[in-house]
Every structure is written in structure tokens, then in C-alpha cells.
Amino acid sequence: YWQYQKDPIADAFNPATKYVATHRPDTLTWQNTQSLGPDIVAELRRLKQEDGPDLLIQGSGNLIRTLLANGLIDEIRLMVFPLLLGNGKRLFGDSAIPAAFKLIKSQATGTGVIMATYERAGEVKVGSFVTGEPSEAELERRRNWK
């Protein structure tokens, strides 16, 4: 789409190097587009070691889950729209590997869209919502609950 457009977004995308995860590298006709090859994880590990701009993923829940499972995602930018469609593709499914992220930026638009940026925050830390020892009244409530 963007390779045929004349606007500021196309002007930014067209000259940029684009790495594509594909089973059909022969179909890549957009200028400056390269296939990541058959071992996407190894190729992205290599690219992350090079100097250059950040790598951005748009779409492909399957690719995102693979990269999360291999520790290759440093930042997640989510846009949450106030819509319930009833079905669709899940970004984080049952196969998601536990990972901790920290909210570093958020914004709500006038139409209710929430934009949030999270960065990797190491291992998942488990904890409790308990704020201290329960009061005598709480202990009594628990005894009566049984």
C-alpha cells in the first residue's frame, strides 16, 4: 500500500529498510525490503546486535508471540479502542510466555482510545495484595465465612 502513496507516512516508510518474516520472499517488491529468512529468531538476534534504528513490528500476533517467547521484545506499544467486536485474533493467547513489563507512557485520546507504552521489566514477580496482618474483625469475618 505505502509504496504507491504520496504522503508524509509513505515518505518515511519507503526509504526505510524493511525486514519481513515471510514464507514467500519472491513476493517482496517494495523498495528496501529484505526477507528475514527461514530462521527469523536468529536473524533478529543478529540485527539487534547491529547499530541502527529500533526494529518495529506491525501486526502478526504469531510473530510477536514467537519473539516474546525468545526474549526479543524490549518494548510494547498498545492501542486499546473502546469497542467490543465479540471475536477476533488474540495478541496474547494461551501459549504466551510470562514476561513482566512496566508502563512508561500512556495517553487517552478524546475518542477514548488508550495508547500505552511498556518496556521489559525483567522476570515476573509474584506477590500479594495483602497490606499487613489482618485485624481481629477480619479474622472474625473469616471464621464466620466458613
Phi, psi and omega per residue, in radians:
Y1 nan -0.964 -3.003
W2 -1.151 -0.482 -3.108
Q3 -1.147 -0.294 -3.129
Y4 -1.830 0.066 -3.068
Q5 -1.731 2.720 3.065
K6 -2.149 1.502 3.081
D7 -2.769 3.019 -3.059
P8 -1.050 -0.603 3.125
I9 -1.172 -0.800 3.100
A10 -1.086 -0.671 3.130
D11 -1.087 -0.512 3.089
A12 -1.446 -0.726 -3.080
F13 -1.270 -0.732 -2.995
N14 -1.041 -0.802 -3.140
P15 -1.374 -0.243 -3.096
A16 -1.234 2.575 3.015
T17 -1.283 2.286 -3.113
K18 -2.090 2.146 3.096
Y19 -1.775 2.247 -3.021
V20 -2.141 2.291 3.001
A21 -1.525 1.966 -3.067
T22 -2.596 2.643 3.014
H23 -1.585 -0.128 -3.096
R24 -2.258 1.275 -3.096
P25 -1.100 -0.358 -3.138
D26 -1.217 -0.215 -3.130
T27 -1.614 0.028 -3.102
L28 -1.428 1.792 -3.087
T29 -1.957 -0.159 -3.121
W30 -1.264 2.364 -3.108
Q31 -0.969 2.532 3.105
N32 1.064 0.557 3.128
T33 -1.866 2.321 3.138
Q34 -2.253 2.461 3.045
S35 -1.325 2.493 3.065
L36 -1.357 -0.137 3.110
G37 1.437 -3.045 -3.052
P38 -1.274 -0.488 -3.141
D39 -1.870 1.430 -3.049
I40 -1.062 -0.735 -3.107
V41 -1.083 -0.830 -3.134
A42 -1.105 -0.723 -3.124
E43 -1.163 -0.702 3.111
L44 -1.210 -0.609 3.043
R45 -1.037 -0.747 3.139
R46 -1.123 -0.814 -3.121
L47 -1.090 -0.645 -3.139
K48 -1.150 -0.403 3.128
Q49 -1.398 -0.311 -3.118
E50 -1.426 2.747 2.982
D51 -1.275 2.547 3.116
G52 2.650 3.129 -3.110
P53 -1.236 2.900 3.073
D54 -1.065 2.625 3.061
L55 -1.604 2.392 -3.079
L56 -2.107 2.374 3.075
I57 -1.967 2.276 3.049
Q58 -2.095 2.132 3.123
G59 1.373 -2.885 3.089
S60 0.993 1.387 3.053
G61 -1.004 -0.633 3.126
N62 -1.079 -0.791 3.133
L63 -1.132 -0.744 3.140
I64 -1.066 -0.761 3.124
R65 -1.099 -0.696 3.103
T66 -1.100 -0.780 -3.116
L67 -1.214 -0.649 3.049
L68 -1.073 -0.774 -3.116
A69 -1.100 -0.430 -3.123
N70 -1.821 0.237 3.075
G71 1.156 0.512 -3.064
L72 -1.792 0.089 3.114
I73 -1.918 2.092 -3.125
D74 -1.690 -0.436 -3.052
E75 -2.576 2.476 3.084
I76 -2.162 2.280 3.047
R77 -2.011 2.009 -3.108
L78 -1.956 2.503 2.996
M79 -2.098 2.110 -3.127
V80 -1.893 2.105 -3.119
F81 -1.749 2.492 -3.111
P82 -1.374 1.122 -3.139
L83 -2.370 2.460 2.985
L84 -2.023 1.941 -3.096
L85 -1.635 -0.292 3.099
G86 1.600 -0.439 3.079
N87 -2.789 3.105 -3.132
G88 2.512 -3.026 -3.131
K89 -1.510 2.461 3.117
R90 -1.665 2.317 3.088
L91 -1.276 -0.798 3.137
F92 -1.991 1.783 -3.117
G93 -1.678 -2.912 -3.121
D94 -1.097 -0.391 -3.097
S95 -1.543 0.051 -3.103
A96 -1.115 2.400 3.093
I97 -1.483 2.317 3.127
P98 -1.006 2.336 3.119
A99 -2.635 2.462 3.131
A100 -1.689 2.387 3.074
F101 -2.300 2.669 -3.126
K102 -2.082 2.300 3.087
L103 -1.205 2.162 3.135
I104 -2.003 -0.269 -3.135
K105 -2.817 2.465 3.050
S106 -2.636 2.707 -3.136
Q107 -2.732 2.479 3.031
A108 -1.963 2.375 3.123
T109 -1.540 2.975 3.103
G110 -1.126 -0.359 3.123
T111 -1.647 0.076 3.085
G112 1.613 0.060 3.084
V113 -1.305 2.311 3.096
I114 -1.836 2.190 3.085
M115 -1.924 2.151 -3.080
A116 -2.299 2.419 3.087
T117 -2.038 2.228 -3.141
Y118 -2.108 2.505 3.022
E119 -2.033 2.712 -3.119
R120 -1.041 2.382 -3.074
A121 -2.215 0.607 3.076
G122 1.356 -2.629 -3.083
E123 -1.327 2.734 3.082
V124 -1.209 2.215 3.107
K125 -1.812 2.200 3.099
V126 -1.666 2.670 -3.109
G127 -2.797 -2.741 -3.079
S128 -2.472 2.677 3.057
F129 -1.574 -0.019 -3.134
V130 -1.139 2.301 -3.081
T131 -1.679 -0.080 -3.131
G132 2.815 -2.897 3.117
E133 -1.208 2.434 3.135
P134 -1.188 2.579 3.105
S135 -1.274 2.924 3.096
E136 -1.075 -0.674 3.109
A137 -1.092 -0.701 3.107
E138 -1.158 -0.734 3.103
L139 -1.069 -0.705 3.099
E140 -1.121 -0.737 3.107
R141 -1.031 -0.753 3.134
R142 -1.131 -0.699 3.125
R143 -1.110 -0.693 -3.125
N144 -1.301 -0.323 -3.087
W145 -1.292 -0.504 -3.044
K146 -1.178 nan nan
